[in-house]
Amino acid sequence: MLRTADIKPSLMTTGRRRSTSTCWHPFGSTEHFLPGMIERKSGVILHISSIQHRLPLYDATLAYAAAKGALNTYNKGLANEVGPKGVRVNMISPGFIETSGAHGMIVQISQSSGISEDAARQQIMNMIGGIPIGRPGQPEEVAELVAFLASDRAASIHGADYIIDGGTMPTV
C-alpha cells in the first residue's frame, strides 16, 4: 500500500502546485466569460488539455495528468449543462508539441547529455511511446484546430475531445 509519506515531498509540492494551476485557470476563465455567452445564447469554450489525461506518465507528471483528467470531466459536464443554452464546449488534447518551452527542454537534454538536439528530441518521443508520424506537433497545427473549432464551420461539434498527437495515442 502506498502512503503519502512514501512519496517524495518535492513531488507532492510540485504536483499540488501544478495541478492547482492546471485546473483552476480554465475554471476561472470559464466562470468569467460564461455568463455573457449564456446571455447572448452564443459562445464557444475550448479547453486545452493533454493526452496525458488518457496516457499518464506516472513516473514524471502524474499530478499534471490527474489535473487534466479533472479538466476532461469538467469539460464534459459543462458541455451537457450549457449546450442547450447556445454555448459549445470542446476540448483539445495535444501530445508532444514542440513549443518554445519544449524546445528549451530539448536543448537542455542535448547539452547535459552531450547529444544532438535531434537525438534529444527522439529521446523525448521514445519516452512517450513514440510518435508514428516521426515528429512532434507544431504550435501552429494546434492553433489551426482551435481556429476551426471556434468558427461557425464547427457549429455542430460539441462535447468532443480532439486528440492532436501525431498518432501517439493508440486508439481504435
C-alpha positions in Angstrom: 0.0 0.0 0.0 1.4 3.4 -1.0 1.1 6.1 1.7 1.5 9.8 1.2 4.6 9.6 3.5 6.2 7.3 0.9 6.1 9.9 -1.8 9.0 12.4 -2.1 7.9 15.8 -0.5 9.2 17.7 -3.6 6.9 15.5 -5.9 3.9 16.3 -3.6 4.6 20.0 -3.5 5.2 20.3 -7.3 2.2 18.1 -8.0 -0.1 20.3 -5.9 1.2 23.5 -7.4 0.9 22.2 -11.0 -2.5 20.6 -10.6 -3.9 23.7 -8.9 -2.7 25.9 -11.8 -3.8 23.4 -14.4 -7.3 23.0 -13.0 -8.2 26.4 -11.7 -7.2 28.6 -14.6 -9.6 27.1 -17.0 -12.4 27.1 -14.3 -11.8 30.7 -13.5 -11.8 31.8 -17.2 -14.9 29.9 -17.9 -16.6 31.3 -14.8 -15.7 34.8 -16.0 -16.8 34.5 -19.7 -19.7 32.0 -19.5 -22.5 34.4 -18.1 -22.1 36.7 -21.2 -22.2 33.7 -23.5 -25.4 32.4 -21.9 -27.0 35.8 -22.0 -26.2 36.1 -25.8 -27.1 32.4 -26.3 -23.9 32.1 -28.3 -20.3 31.2 -27.5 -17.5 28.7 -27.7 -15.4 27.4 -24.9 -12.3 25.4 -25.8 -10.2 23.8 -23.1 -6.6 22.8 -23.9 -5.8 19.6 -22.1 -3.2 16.9 -22.9 -3.1 13.3 -24.0 -1.8 12.7 -20.5 -5.3 12.6 -19.1 -5.6 9.3 -21.0 -1.9 8.3 -21.1 -0.3 9.5 -17.8 3.5 9.3 -17.3 3.3 8.0 -13.8 7.0 8.5 -13.0 7.2 12.1 -14.2 3.9 14.0 -14.5 1.2 12.2 -12.6 -0.2 15.3 -10.9 -0.4 17.1 -14.2 -2.2 14.1 -15.8 -4.7 13.9 -12.9 -5.4 17.6 -13.3 -6.0 17.2 -17.0 -8.3 14.3 -16.2 -10.3 16.6 -13.9 -10.4 19.2 -16.7 -11.8 16.4 -19.0 -14.6 15.6 -16.6 -15.4 19.3 -16.1 -15.4 19.9 -19.9 -17.9 17.1 -20.5 -20.2 18.1 -17.7 -20.1 21.8 -18.7 -20.9 20.8 -22.3 -24.0 18.9 -21.1 -25.1 21.9 -19.0 -24.6 24.8 -21.4 -25.1 23.2 -24.8 -28.9 23.8 -24.5 -28.1 27.5 -23.7 -26.3 28.0 -27.0 -22.7 27.6 -25.8 -20.5 25.0 -27.5 -17.8 23.3 -25.3 -14.9 21.2 -26.7 -11.5 20.1 -25.6 -8.2 19.7 -27.5 -5.7 17.2 -26.1 -2.3 17.7 -27.7 0.5 15.3 -27.4 4.2 16.3 -27.7 4.0 19.8 -29.3 7.4 21.5 -29.9 6.6 24.8 -28.3 9.4 27.2 -27.3 9.3 25.6 -23.8 9.6 22.1 -25.2 12.4 23.2 -27.5 14.2 24.6 -24.4 13.9 21.2 -22.8 15.3 19.6 -25.9 18.3 22.0 -25.8 18.8 21.3 -22.1 18.8 17.5 -22.6 21.1 17.9 -25.6 23.6 20.0 -23.6 23.5 17.9 -20.4 23.8 14.6 -22.3 26.3 15.7 -25.0 23.9 14.6 -27.8 22.4 16.5 -30.7 19.1 18.3 -30.5 17.7 15.7 -32.9 18.8 12.9 -30.6 17.3 14.7 -27.6 14.0 15.2 -29.4 14.0 11.5 -30.3 14.7 10.6 -26.7 11.6 12.5 -25.6 9.5 10.9 -28.3 10.7 7.5 -27.2 9.8 8.3 -23.6 6.2 8.9 -24.5 6.0 5.7 -26.6 6.9 7.1 -30.0 5.1 9.3 -32.5 4.1 7.4 -35.6 4.4 10.5 -37.9 8.0 10.7 -36.7 8.0 14.3 -35.3 6.4 16.4 -32.6 3.4 18.6 -33.5 3.9 22.3 -34.1 2.0 25.0 -32.2 0.6 26.3 -35.5 -1.1 22.9 -36.1 -2.9 23.2 -32.7 -3.8 26.8 -33.5 -5.4 25.7 -36.8 -7.6 23.2 -34.8 -8.5 25.9 -32.3 -9.5 28.3 -35.1 -11.6 25.7 -36.8 -13.4 24.6 -33.6 -14.1 28.3 -32.7 -15.5 29.0 -36.1 -19.1 28.7 -37.4 -17.9 25.8 -39.6 -17.8 23.7 -36.5 -21.3 24.7 -35.3 -22.4 21.2 -34.7 -19.3 20.0 -32.9 -20.0 19.9 -29.2 -18.8 18.0 -26.2 -15.8 16.5 -28.1 -12.2 15.9 -27.2 -9.9 16.3 -30.2 -6.6 14.5 -29.9 -3.7 16.0 -31.9 -0.7 13.9 -31.2 0.7 12.5 -34.4 -0.7 9.1 -33.6 0.8 8.6 -30.1 -2.5 7.6 -28.5 -3.3 4.0 -29.7 -7.0 4.5 -30.4 -9.4 2.5 -32.5 
